[in-house]
Amino acid sequence: GKYILYAADLACAMTAPVRTYTLHTYADNVRAKMCHAVARCVANVSVRDTSATFAMGVDNRAPAFLATKNPLGKVPVLELDNGCCVYESHAICRYFARLQTDVAQHGASRDAAACGLWL
């Protein structure tokens, strides 16, 4: 899998339609709760959560996490079913919000998520 950071990585995020979402986070993460709320209330999608088994300070520092999820080791991280990841809570929320809006007006969700990483 790859994380969305550079324009070259957008090819990964723009492949097959996403059907499965996994949010990597620790228990009681306020930013993750915000992401869940936007996913549920705005985009009407279900998100699997890893908070029951995620060990902050351990899992997010593992070489595999840093290489495939978020090179900064921060959470929450939204993993798409194609292996690509969107990190930063505002980028995740924008991704979900744009799933249900006019793409011509706001841009493709995956593109917007990538742009949101730089805001």
ZIFENQUI-V623004 format. One record per backbone hydrogen bond with DSSP energy under -1.0 kcal/mol. CO is the residue of the C=O (numbers start at 1). NH is the residue of the N-H. If there is no record, write none. Layout:
co=CO nh=NH
co=CO nh=NH
//
This chain:
co=2 nh=85
co=6 nh=9
co=7 nh=10
co=9 nh=13
co=10 nh=14
co=21 nh=48
co=22 nh=79
co=23 nh=50
co=24 nh=77
co=26 nh=29
co=29 nh=33
co=30 nh=34
co=31 nh=35
co=32 nh=36
co=33 nh=37
co=34 nh=38
co=35 nh=39
co=36 nh=40
co=37 nh=41
co=38 nh=42
co=38 nh=43
co=39 nh=45
co=48 nh=23
co=50 nh=53
co=50 nh=54
co=55 nh=58
co=55 nh=59
co=62 nh=66
co=63 nh=67
co=64 nh=68
co=65 nh=69
co=65 nh=70
co=70 nh=73
co=76 nh=88
co=77 nh=24
co=78 nh=86
co=79 nh=22
co=80 nh=83
co=84 nh=80
co=85 nh=4
co=86 nh=78
co=88 nh=92
co=89 nh=93
co=90 nh=94
co=91 nh=95
co=92 nh=96
co=93 nh=97
co=94 nh=98
co=96 nh=99
co=97 nh=100
co=102 nh=106
co=103 nh=107
co=108 nh=112
co=109 nh=113
co=110 nh=114
co=111 nh=115
co=112 nh=116
co=115 nh=118
//
